[in-house]
Amino acid sequence: MAGPALLSLAFPPFDVGPIALIALVPLFLLWSKLTWKQAFWWGWLAGILMFLTILYWTSITIFEFVGAWSSLALTLLCAIEGFAVAATAVSAALVGKGAFRLGSIFGVPAAWVIFESIRTNGSLGVPFGQLGLVASHMLWLLPIAALGGVYLLTAVVALANAAVAAILVGSRSLRIAGAVVLGFLAVIVAISDTRRVDALAPATLRVAIAQGNIEQDVKWTPQVFVQSQKIYANMTREAASRGARVVVWPETAITTSAPQDRMLLQKLTGLAASTHVWMLAGTIDTPTPQGYYNALIDLTPQGSVSGIYHKHWLVPFAEYLPFANLLRRFPIMDQASTFLAGPGPHVLSAGGYSWGPLICYESAFAPYARATVNAGADVIVIATDDAWFNSTPEPYQHADIAAVQAVATGRWIVRAASTGISEIINPHGVIVSALGVGQRGIVMGNIGQGIQTPYDRYGAAWLITLCLVVLASGIIVARVRHTA
C-alpha cells in the first residue's frame, strides 16, 4: 500500500507534486499480476486508503449532519470513490493477464482517466483528489491543461508512472518502450511549456478582493452581520482609494437576502456609487417564497444592480438533499439545506469585461468552468467560503484547482475566499497576488483579456474517447493473446 501513501504526499498539505510521477508504479505492477477479482479488492482497498488520506477533511462537514456517525460516513464516501480505483485495477489485470506488458503502458493510464472522469462528474461527483491536480504548482507541466484540461494532466501523470514501471521490471523491449514514452512526454511538455512565454494581453483593469476573515460560527448572527458589513465596506473604500475599479466580496459575505432587503440594497448600491467601483458580492437571494439561492450580485458605479448570478452546481447534502423523497424519511436529514439551483452558466458585466461567476463547489468542476467561458466570460470570478475547513488541507486543495482551471480555460481568475485563500491567477497559472488562510486584508492586482485554448474549443471528450479505444484495444489484444 505504498502507492496511496506516496500519492497523498503530492496533495496539500505536503504538496510534493513530482512524487505523483512515480507514486502509482507499485500499484500498476501489482494489479497487472493479479486476476481481475484479486485486482478489484486490492484496487478498492488502495482507493479507500488514498481518499481517506486526501479527503479526510470532508468529515468536518459530514459531522454537521450526522454527528458521531461522521467517521462511518467518511469511510462510506471513500469506499464509493474507491470504486474508480478498483475499476482501474480490474482494467490493469485484464490488460496485463499476469504481467506488466506493452499494452499496460497505455491501457492502465487510459483506464485511470476514464474512471476518474466518471468519479468526478455528475451531480454527485467529487472533483477533489484528481490525479492531474498535482500539477498545480509544477509550472513546467501545467501548460498541458490548455490542451485537454485536468484530465489530460491526469493522463500524462498516469502515463509517466506506467513508463517508469515498464523500465523497472520489463524486458529489454519493454524498457525501451517505457523510455520512448517518457521521451515523448518530455517533448510534449516542452512544447506546451512554450505557451508560458507568449505575451499576455496588457493587464490594465485594477481589481481588488476583500477577504473579511469573519469566523464561520458567528458570521450568521445579527450582531456580527452589522460588524462584517462595516468591515467589507471599509475594505471597499480602501481598495477604491488604491485604484481598484472592481471589488469582489466572497461567497455569502452578505448573509441575508440583499436583493430583497431594500434598505440594505440602498446601502450597497450607495457604497458602489460613492466609491465609483463595480462590486461583485456574495449574498443570498430569495426572489420567491419557494426557496433561496446562493448568489453573486453585480453592482455598478452608478448605484444600480447590473445582474445576479444564482449558483447552479450545489453541494450534495450541504446545499441540497439528493433523493430527497427517500432520505427525508430519516430525521437526521432534516438539517440538510434546501437551496435552489440556478439556471446555469452566464456572465456578469464589470469594468468593461464579462465575468463568469463560479460559486465555491462549482469552481472544482472543469466542465462547468469551460461552459462558463463558452457562455462569454472574459474573466472567471470565484466566490467561495472555505471557513469550515481552515484547519485542514481543504482551502489549499480547493485553491489548487483554480490554478489548473486558469490554464485550461486561458482566463484570468479572481478568487475571493471569505477566510482565504484569495488570489489573482493569470492564464499561465501563475499566482500574481494572494492572501493566505486566516488573514484579513485586500488582494490587489491587474487583469486583462485571456487566451483562447484548445480545451475551450474541444473540451476533453476527444481524450475520453481515445482512452476508451486504447483500453478496449488493450483488453481485446490481451484476451486474444491469452487464448492463443
C-alpha positions as CSV (number, residue, x, y, z in Angstrom):
1,M,0.0,0.0,0.0
2,A,3.0,2.3,-0.6
3,G,1.1,3.8,-3.6
4,P,-1.7,5.6,-1.7
5,A,0.8,6.8,0.9
6,L,3.1,8.2,-1.7
7,L,0.3,9.8,-3.7
8,S,-1.1,11.6,-0.7
9,L,2.2,13.4,-0.4
10,A,1.6,15.0,-3.8
11,F,-1.5,16.9,-2.4
12,P,-1.8,19.6,0.2
13,P,-0.7,19.9,2.9
14,F,2.5,18.2,1.7
15,D,2.5,19.5,-1.9
16,V,5.3,17.3,-3.1
17,G,3.8,17.2,-6.6
18,P,6.6,15.4,-8.6
19,I,6.3,12.3,-6.4
20,A,3.0,11.6,-8.2
21,L,5.0,10.8,-11.3
22,I,6.2,7.5,-9.6
23,A,3.7,7.0,-6.7
24,L,1.5,4.7,-8.7
25,V,4.2,2.4,-10.0
26,P,3.8,-0.2,-7.2
27,L,0.1,-0.3,-7.8
28,F,0.3,-0.7,-11.6
29,L,2.8,-3.5,-11.2
30,L,0.8,-5.3,-8.6
31,W,-2.6,-5.1,-10.4
32,S,-1.1,-6.4,-13.6
33,K,-0.1,-9.6,-12.0
34,L,-3.4,-10.4,-10.3
35,T,-6.6,-12.0,-11.5
36,W,-9.3,-9.4,-12.1
37,K,-11.1,-10.5,-8.9
38,Q,-8.0,-10.1,-6.8
39,A,-7.2,-6.8,-8.5
40,F,-10.7,-5.5,-7.7
41,W,-10.2,-6.0,-3.9
42,W,-6.6,-4.7,-3.9
43,G,-7.6,-1.7,-6.0
44,W,-10.6,-0.9,-3.9
45,L,-8.5,-1.0,-0.7
46,A,-5.9,1.2,-2.3
47,G,-8.7,3.6,-3.4
48,I,-10.2,3.8,0.1
49,L,-6.8,4.5,1.7
50,M,-6.0,7.0,-1.0
51,F,-9.1,9.1,-0.5
52,L,-9.1,8.7,3.3
53,T,-5.7,10.4,3.3
54,I,-6.6,13.1,0.8
55,L,-10.3,13.8,1.7
56,Y,-10.4,13.3,5.4
57,W,-11.3,16.9,5.9
58,T,-14.8,16.2,4.5
59,S,-15.7,14.7,7.8
60,I,-16.0,18.2,9.2
61,T,-19.0,19.0,7.0
62,I,-20.4,15.5,7.5
63,F,-20.2,15.9,11.2
64,E,-22.6,18.8,11.0
65,F,-25.3,16.5,9.8
66,V,-24.6,13.0,11.2
67,G,-22.6,13.9,14.3
68,A,-20.8,10.8,15.8
69,W,-21.5,8.9,12.6
70,S,-19.2,11.2,10.6
71,S,-16.3,8.7,10.7
72,L,-18.6,6.0,9.2
73,A,-19.9,8.4,6.7
74,L,-16.4,9.4,5.6
75,T,-15.4,5.8,5.2
76,L,-18.5,5.2,3.1
77,L,-17.7,8.2,0.9
78,C,-14.1,7.0,0.4
79,A,-15.4,3.5,-0.3
80,I,-17.6,4.9,-3.1
81,E,-14.8,7.0,-4.5
82,G,-12.5,4.0,-4.3
83,F,-14.6,2.1,-6.9
84,A,-12.9,4.2,-9.6
85,V,-9.5,2.9,-8.5
86,A,-10.9,-0.6,-8.2
87,A,-12.2,-0.4,-11.8
88,T,-8.8,0.8,-12.9
89,A,-7.2,-2.1,-11.1
90,V,-9.5,-4.6,-12.8
91,S,-8.6,-3.0,-16.2
92,A,-4.9,-3.4,-15.4
93,A,-5.5,-7.1,-14.7
94,L,-7.4,-7.6,-17.9
95,V,-4.8,-5.9,-20.0
96,G,-1.8,-7.5,-18.2
97,K,-3.0,-11.1,-17.8
98,G,-0.4,-11.9,-15.2
99,A,2.4,-9.4,-16.1
100,F,3.0,-5.7,-16.9
101,R,3.1,-5.7,-20.7
102,L,3.3,-3.2,-23.6
103,G,-0.5,-2.8,-23.5
104,S,-0.3,-2.0,-19.9
105,I,1.8,1.2,-20.6
106,F,-1.2,2.7,-22.3
107,G,-4.1,0.7,-21.1
108,V,-3.8,1.4,-17.4
109,P,-3.4,5.2,-17.7
110,A,-6.4,5.1,-20.1
111,A,-8.4,3.3,-17.5
112,W,-7.4,5.8,-14.8
113,V,-8.6,8.7,-17.0
114,I,-11.9,7.0,-17.8
115,F,-12.9,6.1,-14.3
116,E,-11.6,9.4,-12.8
117,S,-13.8,11.3,-15.3
118,I,-16.8,9.2,-14.2
119,R,-16.0,9.7,-10.5
120,T,-15.7,13.5,-10.7
121,N,-18.7,14.4,-12.8
122,G,-22.4,14.5,-12.4
123,S,-24.5,15.9,-9.5
124,L,-22.8,13.6,-7.0
125,G,-19.3,13.8,-8.4
126,V,-16.4,14.6,-6.1
127,P,-13.7,16.5,-8.1
128,F,-11.2,16.7,-5.3
129,G,-8.3,14.3,-5.4
130,Q,-8.0,14.2,-9.2
131,L,-4.5,13.0,-10.3
132,G,-3.9,15.9,-12.6
133,L,-4.3,18.4,-9.9
134,V,-0.9,17.6,-8.5
135,A,0.5,19.7,-11.4
136,S,-1.0,23.0,-10.0
137,H,2.4,24.1,-8.6
138,M,4.5,22.5,-11.4
139,L,4.6,25.3,-13.9
140,W,6.6,23.2,-16.3
141,L,3.8,20.6,-16.5
142,L,0.7,22.9,-16.0
143,P,0.6,24.2,-19.6
144,I,-0.6,20.7,-20.7
145,A,-4.0,21.7,-19.2
146,A,-4.6,24.1,-22.0
147,L,-4.8,21.2,-24.4
148,G,-7.2,18.9,-22.5
149,G,-7.9,20.2,-19.1
150,V,-7.2,18.4,-15.9
151,Y,-8.0,15.0,-17.5
152,L,-5.0,15.4,-19.9
153,L,-2.8,16.2,-16.9
154,T,-4.1,13.0,-15.3
155,A,-3.3,11.1,-18.4
156,V,0.3,12.5,-18.5
157,V,0.9,11.7,-14.8
158,A,-0.5,8.2,-15.1
159,L,1.4,7.5,-18.3
160,A,4.7,8.6,-16.7
161,N,4.0,6.1,-13.9
162,A,3.3,3.3,-16.4
163,A,6.5,4.2,-18.4
164,V,8.6,4.0,-15.2
165,A,7.0,0.7,-14.3
166,A,8.0,-0.7,-17.7
167,I,11.6,0.5,-17.3
168,L,11.9,-1.0,-13.8
169,V,10.6,-4.5,-14.4
170,G,10.1,-5.1,-18.1
171,S,12.0,-7.0,-20.8
172,R,14.5,-5.1,-22.9
173,S,11.9,-4.2,-25.5
174,L,9.5,-3.1,-22.7
175,R,12.2,-1.0,-21.1
176,I,12.9,0.7,-24.5
177,A,9.1,1.3,-24.9
178,G,9.0,2.9,-21.5
179,A,12.0,5.1,-22.3
180,V,10.4,6.2,-25.6
181,V,7.1,7.1,-23.8
182,L,9.0,9.2,-21.3
183,G,10.9,10.9,-24.1
184,F,7.6,11.6,-25.9
185,L,6.1,13.1,-22.8
186,A,9.1,15.3,-22.2
187,V,8.8,16.7,-25.8
188,I,5.1,17.3,-25.4
189,V,5.6,19.1,-22.0
190,A,8.5,21.2,-23.5
191,I,6.3,22.2,-26.5
192,S,3.4,23.1,-24.3
193,D,5.6,25.0,-21.9
194,T,6.4,27.5,-24.7
195,R,2.9,28.9,-24.1
196,R,4.2,30.5,-20.9
197,V,6.5,32.8,-22.9
198,D,3.6,34.0,-25.1
199,A,2.8,37.6,-24.3
200,L,-0.5,38.1,-22.4
201,A,-2.8,40.9,-23.3
202,P,-2.0,44.0,-21.3
203,A,-3.4,43.7,-17.7
204,T,-5.0,47.1,-17.4
205,L,-8.0,46.5,-15.2
206,R,-7.3,47.1,-11.5
207,V,-9.3,44.7,-9.3
208,A,-9.4,44.0,-5.6
209,I,-10.6,41.2,-3.4
210,A,-11.9,41.9,0.1
211,Q,-11.1,39.0,2.4
212,G,-13.0,39.8,5.6
213,N,-11.9,36.7,7.6
214,I,-15.2,36.5,9.5
215,E,-15.5,33.4,11.7
216,Q,-17.9,30.9,10.3
217,D,-19.7,30.1,13.6
218,V,-20.7,33.7,14.2
219,K,-21.0,35.3,10.8
220,W,-24.7,34.5,10.5
221,T,-25.6,36.2,13.8
222,P,-27.3,39.7,13.6
223,Q,-24.6,41.3,15.7
224,V,-21.7,40.1,13.6
225,F,-23.6,40.8,10.4
226,V,-23.6,44.5,11.1
227,Q,-19.9,44.4,12.0
228,S,-19.0,42.4,9.0
229,Q,-20.8,44.8,6.6
230,K,-18.7,47.6,8.1
231,I,-15.5,45.6,7.6
232,Y,-16.3,44.9,3.9
233,A,-17.5,48.5,3.3
234,N,-14.3,49.9,4.7
235,M,-12.2,47.5,2.7
236,T,-14.0,48.5,-0.4
237,R,-13.3,52.2,0.3
238,E,-9.7,51.4,0.8
239,A,-9.5,49.3,-2.4
240,A,-11.1,52.2,-4.3
241,S,-8.6,54.7,-2.9
242,R,-5.8,52.4,-4.2
243,G,-7.2,52.5,-7.7
244,A,-9.4,49.4,-7.9
245,R,-12.2,49.6,-10.5
246,V,-13.8,46.2,-9.5
247,V,-14.1,44.9,-5.9
248,V,-15.1,41.3,-5.2
249,W,-16.6,40.1,-2.0
250,P,-16.6,36.4,-1.1
251,E,-19.4,33.9,-1.0
252,T,-22.2,34.9,1.5
253,A,-20.2,38.0,2.6
254,I,-23.8,39.3,2.8
255,T,-25.6,36.7,5.0
256,T,-29.1,37.9,4.2
257,S,-31.0,38.5,1.0
258,A,-29.6,41.7,-0.3
259,P,-31.8,41.9,-3.4
260,Q,-35.0,41.7,-1.3
261,D,-33.8,43.9,1.6
262,R,-34.5,47.5,0.3
263,M,-32.5,49.3,3.0
264,L,-29.5,47.0,2.7
265,L,-29.5,47.2,-1.1
266,Q,-29.6,51.0,-0.9
267,K,-26.5,50.9,1.3
268,L,-24.7,48.6,-1.1
269,T,-25.6,50.5,-4.2
270,G,-24.7,53.7,-2.4
271,L,-21.3,52.2,-1.5
272,A,-20.6,51.3,-5.1
273,A,-21.7,54.8,-6.3
274,S,-19.7,56.7,-3.6
275,T,-16.5,54.7,-4.3
276,H,-17.0,54.7,-8.1
277,V,-16.4,50.9,-8.4
278,W,-18.1,47.9,-9.6
279,M,-18.9,45.4,-6.9
280,L,-19.4,41.7,-7.2
281,A,-20.7,40.5,-3.8
282,G,-21.7,37.1,-2.5
283,T,-25.2,37.1,-1.0
284,I,-28.4,35.1,-0.5
285,D,-31.3,35.7,-2.9
286,T,-34.9,34.8,-2.1
287,P,-36.9,36.0,-5.2
288,T,-39.8,33.6,-4.5
289,P,-41.3,32.0,-1.3
290,Q,-40.4,28.6,-2.8
291,G,-36.7,28.8,-1.7
292,Y,-33.5,30.7,-1.8
293,Y,-30.3,30.9,-3.9
294,N,-26.7,31.2,-3.2
295,A,-25.9,34.2,-5.3
296,L,-23.5,36.8,-6.6
297,I,-24.9,40.3,-7.1
298,D,-23.4,42.8,-9.6
299,L,-23.5,46.5,-8.6
300,T,-22.4,49.3,-10.8
301,P,-20.6,52.6,-10.1
302,Q,-23.8,54.4,-11.0
303,G,-25.5,52.8,-8.0
304,S,-27.7,50.2,-9.8
305,V,-27.9,46.4,-9.9
306,S,-26.5,45.1,-13.2
307,G,-27.3,41.4,-12.7
308,I,-27.4,38.5,-10.3
309,Y,-25.9,35.0,-10.7
310,H,-27.5,32.1,-9.0
311,K,-25.3,29.1,-8.1
312,H,-26.2,26.1,-10.3
313,W,-23.9,23.3,-9.1
314,L,-25.0,22.7,-5.5
315,V,-23.1,20.7,-2.8
316,P,-24.9,17.4,-2.2
317,F,-26.2,17.1,1.4
318,A,-24.9,20.6,2.3
319,E,-26.9,22.8,-0.1
320,Y,-29.5,20.2,-1.3
321,L,-30.5,16.7,-0.4
322,P,-30.2,14.1,-3.2
323,F,-33.0,11.6,-3.4
324,A,-34.9,13.9,-1.0
325,N,-38.2,12.0,-1.2
326,L,-36.4,8.9,0.2
327,L,-33.9,10.5,2.6
328,R,-36.3,12.9,4.2
329,R,-37.8,9.9,6.0
330,F,-34.7,9.9,8.2
331,P,-34.9,12.6,10.9
332,I,-31.1,13.2,10.8
333,M,-31.5,14.5,7.2
334,D,-33.8,17.3,8.3
335,Q,-30.7,19.5,8.8
336,A,-29.8,19.4,5.1
337,S,-30.1,22.8,3.4
338,T,-32.5,23.3,0.5
339,F,-31.0,25.8,-1.8
340,L,-32.5,26.2,-5.2
341,A,-30.3,25.6,-8.3
342,G,-29.8,28.4,-10.7
343,P,-30.2,28.0,-14.5
344,G,-26.6,27.6,-15.3
345,P,-23.6,29.5,-16.7
346,H,-24.0,33.1,-17.7
347,V,-21.9,36.2,-17.3
348,L,-22.0,39.5,-15.3
349,S,-20.6,42.8,-16.6
350,A,-18.0,44.8,-14.6
351,G,-15.2,47.1,-15.6
352,G,-15.7,46.5,-19.3
353,Y,-15.2,42.8,-19.0
354,S,-17.7,39.9,-19.0
355,W,-17.2,37.9,-15.7
356,G,-18.1,34.3,-15.5
357,P,-19.1,33.5,-11.9
358,L,-18.3,30.2,-10.1
359,I,-19.5,29.9,-6.5
360,C,-17.5,27.6,-4.2
361,Y,-18.0,24.0,-5.3
362,E,-18.8,24.9,-8.9
363,S,-15.2,26.1,-9.3
364,A,-13.9,22.5,-8.8
365,F,-15.7,21.1,-11.9
366,A,-13.7,21.5,-15.1
367,P,-16.6,21.1,-17.5
368,Y,-18.6,23.8,-15.7
369,A,-15.7,26.3,-15.8
370,R,-15.3,25.6,-19.5
371,A,-19.1,26.1,-20.0
372,T,-18.8,29.4,-18.3
373,V,-16.1,30.5,-20.6
374,N,-18.1,29.4,-23.6
375,A,-21.0,31.4,-22.3
376,G,-18.9,34.5,-22.9
377,A,-16.7,35.0,-19.9
378,D,-13.5,37.1,-20.4
379,V,-12.6,36.6,-16.7
380,I,-13.6,33.9,-14.2
381,V,-14.6,35.1,-10.7
382,I,-14.7,32.6,-7.9
383,A,-16.6,33.5,-4.7
384,T,-16.1,30.9,-2.0
385,D,-16.4,30.3,1.7
386,D,-14.0,27.6,3.0
387,A,-14.1,28.8,6.6
388,W,-15.4,25.4,7.8
389,F,-12.1,23.9,6.8
390,N,-9.5,26.4,7.9
391,S,-7.5,23.9,10.0
392,T,-7.5,21.3,7.2
393,P,-5.9,21.0,3.7
394,E,-9.2,21.8,2.0
395,P,-8.6,25.5,1.3
396,Y,-5.3,24.6,-0.3
397,Q,-6.7,21.8,-2.3
398,H,-9.6,24.0,-3.4
399,A,-7.2,26.8,-4.4
400,D,-5.0,24.4,-6.4
401,I,-8.0,23.6,-8.6
402,A,-8.3,27.3,-9.6
403,A,-4.7,27.3,-11.0
404,V,-5.5,24.4,-13.2
405,Q,-8.8,26.0,-14.4
406,A,-6.9,29.2,-15.3
407,V,-4.6,27.4,-17.6
408,A,-7.3,25.1,-19.0
409,T,-9.6,28.0,-19.9
410,G,-6.9,30.5,-20.6
411,R,-8.6,33.1,-18.4
412,W,-7.6,35.3,-15.5
413,I,-9.1,34.1,-12.3
414,V,-10.1,36.3,-9.4
415,R,-10.8,34.1,-6.4
416,A,-12.4,35.7,-3.4
417,A,-12.4,33.4,-0.3
418,S,-14.0,34.6,3.0
419,T,-11.1,33.4,5.2
420,G,-8.6,32.5,2.4
421,I,-7.1,31.7,0.1
422,S,-7.9,34.7,-2.0
423,E,-5.8,35.1,-5.1
424,I,-5.5,36.5,-8.6
425,I,-4.2,34.0,-11.1
426,N,-3.0,34.7,-14.7
427,P,-3.8,32.4,-17.7
428,H,-0.5,30.7,-17.3
429,G,-1.4,29.5,-13.8
430,V,0.9,32.0,-12.1
431,I,-0.4,33.5,-8.8
432,V,0.3,37.2,-9.1
433,S,-1.3,38.2,-5.8
434,A,-2.7,36.3,-2.9
435,L,-3.7,36.3,0.8
436,G,-3.4,33.2,2.9
437,V,-5.8,31.4,5.3
438,G,-6.9,33.2,8.5
439,Q,-5.9,36.7,7.4
440,R,-8.0,39.8,6.9
441,G,-6.9,42.1,4.1
442,I,-7.2,43.2,0.5
443,V,-5.7,41.4,-2.5
444,M,-4.9,43.9,-5.4
445,G,-3.8,43.2,-8.9
446,N,-4.3,44.0,-12.6
447,I,-6.0,41.6,-15.0
448,G,-6.6,41.6,-18.8
449,Q,-8.1,39.5,-21.6
450,G,-7.4,35.8,-21.6
451,I,-6.2,33.3,-24.2
452,Q,-8.3,31.0,-26.3
453,T,-7.2,27.4,-25.6
454,P,-7.8,24.1,-27.4
455,Y,-9.6,23.0,-24.3
456,D,-12.1,25.9,-24.6
457,R,-13.0,24.7,-28.0
458,Y,-12.8,21.0,-27.9
459,G,-13.0,20.1,-24.2
460,A,-11.8,16.6,-23.1
461,A,-14.3,14.4,-24.9
462,W,-11.7,13.6,-27.5
463,L,-9.4,12.4,-24.8
464,I,-12.0,10.2,-23.1
465,T,-12.9,8.7,-26.4
466,L,-9.2,8.0,-27.2
467,C,-8.8,6.4,-23.8
468,L,-11.9,4.2,-24.3
469,V,-10.4,3.0,-27.6
470,V,-7.0,2.3,-26.1
471,L,-8.4,0.4,-23.1
472,A,-10.8,-1.7,-25.2
473,S,-8.0,-2.5,-27.7
474,G,-5.7,-3.5,-24.9
475,I,-8.2,-5.8,-23.3
476,I,-9.1,-7.4,-26.7
477,V,-5.4,-8.0,-27.6
478,A,-4.7,-9.4,-24.1
479,R,-7.6,-11.8,-24.4
480,V,-6.6,-13.0,-27.9
481,R,-3.0,-13.5,-26.8
482,H,-4.1,-15.4,-23.7
483,T,-6.4,-17.7,-25.6
484,A,-3.8,-18.3,-28.3
